[in-house]
């Protein structure tokens, strides 16, 4: 959040208030990550995002939702990016809610003849591993969001697009999870975090995921999944999520 700009919507009372030193620390971790494509969540504006991912090195994008917290992406300069309409169906409307949900940010990234469709999302929290029929714990909302996600994935599969979905799913997905199975109906998907424990979450299953589909299902470099951990002694106000990364090789068919 940019502390110099008033929020456009009410914010949770427990959000961190970061100093310039905190932003510098976050930028240092972003530099260590050294990724070409980064998906982000809970960003209020381009000015805040550029304090972590400098505009001299990255092209910066945020969803167009009229709210304080957006999904976003930082794409290394040199890659060509086409912006597609936001996936607004993922921002399920909940009557009486104080904090509206976020759309998915939809981009197409080009490098030479390689084309990758990218969706960055941040889904509703609370339905970590409950069954879809659970009427509590935000599960009905997550069911609707996964339906919208499934529609987007189905369109990509029909077009034979190489695609990637990344972000905070707020769900401990496994290959047997009914939510994951619901989006498998239109074609194969690679759940890169399947069977892995997240050291940033104390060894529990991931809730931040990277899904690969279409031709990109085969692009994951074997054993390349990484979690960038923060230094325990770092006094800065960082993030409550650690960066999860994956290496892709588009030459693999």
Secondary structure by P-SEA (a helix, b strand, c coil): ccccccccccccccbbbbcaaaaaaaaaaaaaacccbbbbcccccaaaaaacccccccccccccccccbbbbbbbcccbbbbbcccccccccccccccbbbbbbbbbbbbcccbbbbbbbbccccccccccccccccaaaaaaaaaaaaaaaaaaaaaaccccccccccccccccccaaaaaacccccccccccccccccccccccccbbbbccccccccccccccccccccccccccccccbbbbbbbcccc
